[in-house]
């Protein structure tokens, strides 16, 4: 069984996150290119759909600030480089709203 959760985000966050995930919004590479169109993962890239938004924001923030290491992190650095905290929250809100 899957345990659900409730996450409170600013109004419009899910729509903003969907735009960033699908198009990059001029700030980043679309998440769907590596994580799949449903964000359920693609190859070695992990699924984001249905993950808790706190987890997603923390990972994005850690990647942006150099607090994570590893081969995939080098690929993610330019992806997260221009994201604001609000962008990360919006991406996390959208991804968390999807079924895993």
C-alpha positions as CSV (number, residue, x, y, z in Angstrom):
1,X,0.0,0.0,0.0
2,X,1.0,3.6,-0.6
3,X,0.8,6.1,2.2
4,X,-0.3,9.5,1.0
5,X,0.7,12.9,2.2
6,X,-0.6,16.5,2.0
7,X,1.8,19.3,1.0
8,X,0.8,22.9,1.2
9,X,2.3,25.0,-1.6
10,X,1.6,28.6,-2.8
11,X,-1.3,28.9,-5.2
12,X,-0.2,28.3,-8.8
13,X,2.8,26.2,-7.9
14,X,1.6,23.0,-9.6
15,X,0.9,24.8,-12.9
16,X,4.3,26.7,-12.7
17,X,6.0,23.4,-11.9
18,X,4.4,21.6,-14.8
19,X,5.6,24.3,-17.2
20,X,9.2,24.1,-15.8
21,X,9.1,20.3,-15.9
22,X,7.8,20.1,-19.5
23,X,9.5,23.1,-21.2
24,X,12.3,24.3,-18.8
25,X,10.7,27.7,-18.8
26,X,13.8,29.2,-20.4
27,X,15.8,28.5,-17.2
28,X,16.6,24.9,-17.4
29,X,16.4,21.7,-19.4
30,X,13.0,20.0,-19.3
31,X,13.0,17.3,-16.6
32,X,11.0,15.1,-18.9
33,X,14.1,14.7,-21.2
34,X,15.8,12.4,-18.7
35,X,13.2,11.5,-16.1
36,X,10.5,10.5,-18.8
37,X,7.3,12.2,-19.9
38,X,5.5,10.9,-16.8
39,X,8.4,11.5,-14.4
40,X,8.4,7.8,-13.5
41,X,12.1,7.5,-14.4
42,X,13.9,6.5,-17.6
43,X,16.9,4.1,-17.6
44,X,19.3,5.1,-14.8
45,X,17.4,8.3,-14.1
46,X,15.1,8.0,-11.0
47,X,11.4,8.6,-11.0
48,X,10.2,11.8,-9.4
49,X,6.4,11.2,-9.7
50,X,4.7,10.9,-6.3
51,X,7.8,11.6,-4.3
52,X,7.5,13.8,-1.3
53,X,8.1,17.4,-2.3
54,X,10.4,18.0,0.7
55,X,12.7,15.2,-0.7
56,X,12.7,16.7,-4.2
57,X,13.4,20.3,-3.1
58,X,16.2,19.1,-0.8
59,X,17.8,17.1,-3.6
60,X,17.6,20.0,-6.1
61,X,19.0,22.4,-3.5
62,X,21.8,20.1,-2.5
63,X,22.8,19.6,-6.2
64,X,22.7,23.3,-6.8
65,X,24.8,24.1,-3.8
66,X,27.4,21.3,-4.3
67,X,26.3,19.3,-1.3
68,X,25.8,16.1,-3.4
69,X,28.5,14.3,-5.4
70,X,28.6,11.6,-8.0
71,X,28.6,11.1,-11.8
72,X,24.9,12.1,-12.3
73,X,25.4,15.2,-10.2
74,X,27.8,16.6,-12.8
75,X,25.1,16.3,-15.4
76,X,22.5,17.9,-13.1
77,X,24.6,21.0,-12.1
78,X,23.8,23.0,-15.3
79,X,20.2,21.9,-15.0
80,X,19.7,23.3,-11.5
81,X,22.0,26.2,-11.8
82,X,19.4,28.9,-12.6
83,X,16.5,27.6,-10.5
84,X,15.2,29.7,-7.7
85,X,13.9,28.3,-4.5
86,X,10.4,29.0,-5.8
87,X,11.2,27.1,-9.0
88,X,12.3,24.1,-7.0
89,X,9.2,24.2,-4.9
90,X,7.0,24.4,-8.0
91,X,8.8,21.5,-9.7
92,X,8.5,19.5,-6.5
93,X,4.8,20.3,-6.1
94,X,4.0,19.2,-9.7
95,X,6.1,16.0,-9.4
96,X,4.5,15.1,-6.1
97,X,1.0,15.6,-7.5
98,X,1.6,12.8,-10.0
99,X,0.8,9.1,-9.4
100,X,4.0,7.1,-8.7
